[in-house]
Amino acid sequence: MPLPFLRSAADRLLTFPARRPLVTLGLAAVVLAWAAVGVARIRPDTSLSTLFPRGNPSADALVHVLDAYPASGELILLASVPDDRPPAPEALTAFAERFAAAVAASAEAKALTAGVSFRADPDHRRFAEKVLVPAGLYYLDDAAFAAARQRLTAGGMREQIRRNEAMVSQPGPAAGAAAKEFLKDPLRLHEFVLDRLVGARQFRTYEGGETFVSPDGRAILIRVAGTASSSDLDYCERLMKALAPVAAAANADGLKLDYTGAYAAADFSHRAIRLDSIVSITVSIVLLQLLFFVFYRRPVRQFLLEIAPVAVGVFVGFGAYGWVKRDLSPIAGVIGGILAGLGVDYSVLYLASYFRHLRDGHAPAEAVARTVRQAVGPMAAAWATAVIGFVAVAWSSIGTLRDFALLGRLGLGGAFAAVVL
């Protein structure tokens, strides 16, 4: 096809909006409707797999663990007594009981949780009573086993009985309590097993109790098991929104409530990413408007005129992404502010040339035609160089970066097309 014919076809296409403005607006409305459907199709990709390189076996195993074993990521609620108040282990335990009861009574919270625990599992207690204690000697190391055997000798039993008699003969109510304990285990064989268990405990509790109250009696740890993986950011957000009001309502003693664990961290990251996306676009627009106040006589009018096609083009790019690839990593969504800053350059170049031709006395259609011939070529070159950067990023093995590159190419292409058309 001869080159002059191609130039003539390009001129007719790029000057069509000036010659047929109503038809152009109608076509733009159709494209925007198509883009709106595409944007509605986009769903946030909340899987952690998008943050890891392809072919990473350890990352794949981590995602599999989080998906297959939801209990690997729990919500930890830490209730603490304020610093200006004395320790209150009873108040902490009472709050934990109220919280557990409130979760069970809430249909929404109950559906999102698999259980609330703040003391040792009853199954562990039954195991200790039925299995561990009867077979306690088999859990001892060599030194403890030798000491236990020594206590079971005639001399060892007489020595322990003398100790018991000495403790019982002491005046005061403590002697009566000690006598009751001695009747349960006169030779105090449980001491050997107890020492072994205390050494193997995961953490210490208040007075060695079963409730997860800290040794100083100032905090209690409450574990909430979820029903979904902590890599599901939407679920983490729903869980936190459901449990936070329940905990606040159960906090009748004015305790300090802190949330940690995989679910809380994932929910915070989710909200931070979404906020960052909104802030990046807002800051980009505000700074661009301030820049227009510096360089233009009519900054608001000129800014709206130049940013409008860019916003339309970026929106069309997001819509095209929704049709091409439905899942979008939340981190990649922050690209909107970058695209606004890049795309407005095309508007500045195009309108600067267009208004110059108007000042020279040309009609609007002729001014558009001259702008197309003089400015669109350099604009296309600038657009191509920016797209090359996104193409380079598209080779990344990390899914989030690939989403970022694809959305960047589509959004920047939409902004360029919206400006020149």
Rosetta blueprint (number, residue, H / E / L):
1 M L
2 P L
3 L H
4 P H
5 F H
6 L H
7 R H
8 S H
9 A H
10 A H
11 D H
12 R H
13 L H
14 L H
15 T H
16 F H
17 P H
18 A H
19 R H
20 R L
21 P H
22 L H
23 V H
24 T H
25 L H
26 G H
27 L H
28 A H
29 A H
30 V H
31 V H
32 L H
33 A H
34 W H
35 A H
36 A H
37 V H
38 G H
39 V H
40 A H
41 R H
42 I L
43 R E
44 P E
45 D L
46 T L
47 S L
48 L H
49 S H
50 T H
51 L H
52 F L
53 P E
54 R L
55 G L
56 N L
57 P H
58 S H
59 A H
60 D H
61 A H
62 L H
63 V H
64 H H
65 V H
66 L H
67 D H
68 A H
69 Y L
70 P H
71 A H
72 S H
73 G L
74 E L
75 L E
76 I E
77 L E
78 L E
79 A E
80 S E
81 V L
82 P L
83 D L
84 D L
85 R L
86 P L
87 P L
88 A L
89 P H
90 E H
91 A H
92 L H
93 T H
94 A H
95 F H
96 A H
97 E H
98 R H
99 F H
100 A H
101 A H
102 A H
103 V H
104 A H
105 A H
106 S L
107 A H
108 E H
109 A H
110 K H
111 A H
112 L H
113 T E
114 A E
115 G E
116 V E
117 S E
118 F L
119 R E
120 A L
121 D L
122 P H
123 D H
124 H H
125 R H
126 R H
127 F H
128 A H
129 E H
130 K H
131 V H
132 L H
133 V L
134 P L
135 A L
136 G H
137 L H
138 Y H
139 Y H
140 L L
141 D L
142 D H
143 A H
144 A H
145 F H
146 A H
147 A H
148 A H
149 R H
150 Q H
151 R H
152 L L
153 T L
154 A H
155 G H
156 G H
157 M H
158 R H
159 E H
160 Q H
161 I H
162 R H
163 R H
164 N H
165 E H
166 A H
167 M H
168 V H
169 S L
170 Q L
171 P L
172 G L
173 P H
174 A H
175 A H
176 G H
177 A H
178 A H
179 A H
180 K H
181 E H
182 F H
183 L H
184 K H
185 D L
186 P L
187 L L
188 R L
189 L L
190 H H
191 E H
192 F H
193 V H
194 L H
195 D H
196 R H
197 L H
198 V H
199 G H
200 A H
201 R L
202 Q L
203 F L
204 R L
205 T L
206 Y H
207 E H
208 G H
209 G L
210 E L
211 T E
212 F L
213 V E
214 S L
215 P L
216 D L
217 G L
218 R L
219 A E
220 I E
221 L E
222 I E
223 R E
224 V E
225 A E
226 G E
227 T L
228 A L
229 S L
230 S L
231 S L
232 D L
233 L H
234 D H
235 Y H
236 C H
237 E H
238 R H
239 L H
240 M H
241 K H
242 A H
243 L H
244 A H
245 P H
246 V H
247 A H
248 A H
249 A H
250 A H
251 N L
252 A L
253 D L
254 G L
255 L L
256 K E
257 L E
258 D E
259 Y E
260 T E
261 G E
262 A H
263 Y H
264 A H
265 A H
266 A H
267 D H
268 F H
269 S H
270 H H
271 R H
272 A H
273 I H
274 R H
275 L H
276 D H
277 S H
278 I H
279 V H
280 S H
281 I H
282 T H
283 V H
284 S H
285 I H
286 V H
287 L H
288 L H
289 Q H
290 L H
291 L H
292 F H
293 F H
294 V H
295 F H
296 Y L
297 R L
298 R L
299 P H
300 V H
301 R H
302 Q H
303 F H
304 L H
305 L H
306 E H
307 I H
308 A H
309 P H
310 V H
311 A H
312 V H
313 G H
314 V H
315 F H
316 V H
317 G H
318 F H
319 G H
320 A H
321 Y H
322 G H
323 W H
324 V H
325 K L
326 R L
327 D E
328 L E
329 S L
330 P H
331 I H
332 A H
333 G H
334 V H
335 I H
336 G H
337 G H
338 I H
339 L H
340 A H
341 G H
342 L H
343 G H
344 V H
345 D H
346 Y H
347 S H
348 V H
349 L H
350 Y H
351 L H
352 A H
353 S H
354 Y H
355 F H
356 R H
357 H H
358 L H
359 R H
360 D L
361 G L
362 H L
363 A L
364 P H
365 A H
366 E H
367 A H
368 V H
369 A H
370 R H
371 T H
372 V H
373 R H
374 Q H
375 A H
376 V H
377 G H
378 P H
379 M H
380 A H
381 A H
382 A H
383 W H
384 A H
385 T H
386 A H
387 V H
388 I H
389 G H
390 F H
391 V H
392 A H
393 V H
394 A L
395 W L
396 S L
397 S L
398 I E
399 G H
400 T H
401 L H
402 R H
403 D H
404 F H
405 A H
406 L H
407 L H
408 G H
409 R H
410 L H
411 G H
412 L H
413 G H
414 G H
415 A H
416 F H
417 A H
418 A H
419 V H
420 V H
421 L L
